[in-house]
């Protein structure tokens, strides 16, 4: 199942300002109805630290965890509306 089949639509892509993403990449996404939101590395590091600092507060709202290999299943469950927050864990099996 893909996002369309789940009844979901991607509206935003959050990415860093890395030059490996040319302007054409953002234009293609925009033409598909997806807005690109650029962030900087310091912002990503700050967000990561906030998540780590508030782990005890956030833990109860995370209802499911999936390894990155099961990304599709995690997205399917999340967009079904039958879950709280879904975490996709990289480097976990």
C-alpha positions as CSV (number, residue, x, y, z in Angstrom):
1,X,0.0,0.0,0.0
2,X,1.3,3.5,-0.8
3,X,0.3,6.8,0.6
4,X,-2.4,7.3,-2.0
5,X,-4.0,4.0,-1.1
6,X,-4.0,4.9,2.5
7,X,-5.9,8.1,1.7
8,X,-3.0,10.3,2.7
9,X,-1.2,13.0,0.8
10,X,2.2,14.4,1.4
11,X,2.1,18.1,1.9
12,X,5.6,19.0,3.1
13,X,9.1,17.7,2.7
14,X,11.4,18.9,5.4
15,X,15.1,18.8,4.4
16,X,18.4,20.5,5.0
17,X,19.9,23.1,2.7
18,X,22.3,20.6,1.2
19,X,23.4,21.5,-2.4
20,X,22.9,18.0,-3.6
21,X,19.2,18.8,-3.9
22,X,18.9,21.1,-7.0
23,X,16.2,23.7,-7.4
24,X,14.6,21.4,-10.0
25,X,14.0,18.8,-7.3
26,X,12.0,21.3,-5.3
27,X,10.2,22.5,-8.4
28,X,9.1,18.9,-9.2
29,X,7.8,18.5,-5.7
30,X,6.0,21.8,-5.8
31,X,4.3,20.9,-9.1
32,X,3.1,17.7,-7.3
33,X,1.6,19.8,-4.5
34,X,4.4,19.2,-2.0
35,X,6.1,22.2,-0.4
36,X,9.7,21.9,0.5
37,X,10.7,23.4,3.9
38,X,14.4,24.0,4.3
39,X,16.1,23.7,7.7
40,X,19.6,24.1,8.8
41,X,21.8,21.6,10.6
42,X,21.7,23.7,13.9
43,X,17.9,23.5,13.9
44,X,17.9,19.7,13.4
45,X,20.4,19.3,16.2
46,X,18.3,21.5,18.5
47,X,15.2,19.5,17.7
48,X,17.1,16.3,18.4
49,X,18.2,17.6,21.7
50,X,14.7,18.7,22.6
51,X,13.4,15.2,21.9
52,X,16.1,13.6,24.0
53,X,15.6,16.0,26.9
54,X,11.8,15.4,26.9
55,X,11.9,11.6,26.3
56,X,9.9,10.8,29.5
57,X,7.1,13.2,28.4
58,X,6.9,11.9,24.9
59,X,7.2,8.2,25.5
60,X,3.5,7.7,26.4
61,X,2.2,9.1,23.1
62,X,4.4,6.8,21.0
63,X,2.2,3.7,20.4
64,X,4.2,1.9,17.7
65,X,7.9,1.5,16.6
66,X,9.0,0.1,13.3
67,X,12.5,-0.5,11.9
68,X,13.2,1.5,8.7
69,X,12.8,-1.8,6.7
70,X,9.1,-1.8,7.7
71,X,8.5,1.9,6.8
72,X,5.6,1.1,4.5
73,X,3.8,-0.8,7.3
74,X,4.4,2.0,9.8
75,X,3.0,4.6,7.4
76,X,0.0,2.4,6.6
77,X,-0.8,2.0,10.3
78,X,-0.3,5.7,11.0
79,X,-2.5,6.9,8.2
80,X,-5.2,4.4,9.1
81,X,-5.9,6.6,12.2
82,X,-5.7,3.6,14.5
83,X,-2.5,4.7,16.3
84,X,-0.8,7.5,18.2
85,X,2.6,8.5,17.2
86,X,4.6,6.0,15.1
87,X,8.4,6.1,15.3
88,X,10.6,4.8,12.4
89,X,13.9,3.7,13.9
90,X,17.0,3.6,11.7
91,X,19.6,1.0,12.5
92,X,17.2,-1.2,14.5
93,X,16.2,-4.7,13.4
